[in-house]
């Protein structure tokens, strides 16, 4: 079965002031919690690790090695 862009996660290239969509999709998956994050609400990511986070708490846990 074919999947539309809304059914699968996007692939992004994270930059300091934004991100570039490499593969279309409607969401990305948080590297810590595993929850889907809509691209419209994505606010937290690591440029160095190239991974998204659902919240500032999740980002902090990952960066401190607590996850």
N, C-alpha and C positions, 0 to 999 in steps of 0.2 A: 504494500500500500504506500502511496506517495504521501509525504508529509509536507504541509505548508510551512512557511517560515514561522508562523505563530505557534506551531506544535513543537518546535525544537529550539534548543538554546542557540544564542548568537555566539560567534567567536569574535573577540575584541582584541585590539592592541591598545593597551593602557598607556597614556601619556600624562605628564604633569598637570595639564589643564583640561584634560578631556580624554576621549577615547575614539578610536577609529574602528568601524565595523568591518571585519574581514569576511565573515560569513553571516548573512542575514538571519535574524531570529528576533523573538520578542523579549527574551529574558536571558540572564546568565545565572549560574549556580554559585551561591556563596561558598567560598573555600573552607569556611569554618563550620557553618550550620547546615549546609546542603540545601537550604531553601532557595526557591526560584526568586530572582530579583528582576522586575520589569526594567527594561532599559530606561524608561522615563523616570524611574525612581532611583536609579543607581547613583550613589553619591560617594561611595568609599571603595578604594582599590589601592593596590600596591603596584607602582610602576616597576620597582625592582623585581618583585616576585611574579608580576603579570597575573594577578588574581583579584577577583572582586569580593567584597564583604557586604553583608546585609545591614550592618550597623557599625557605629564607632566602637561599640563594645567588642564585637566580633573581630574587628581589625586590630584592636589593642591586644586581645587575647592571642591572636596569631603572631603579632610582632614581638610580644613578650615570651612567646613559646609556651603559652598556657593552654593551648588547644590540642 
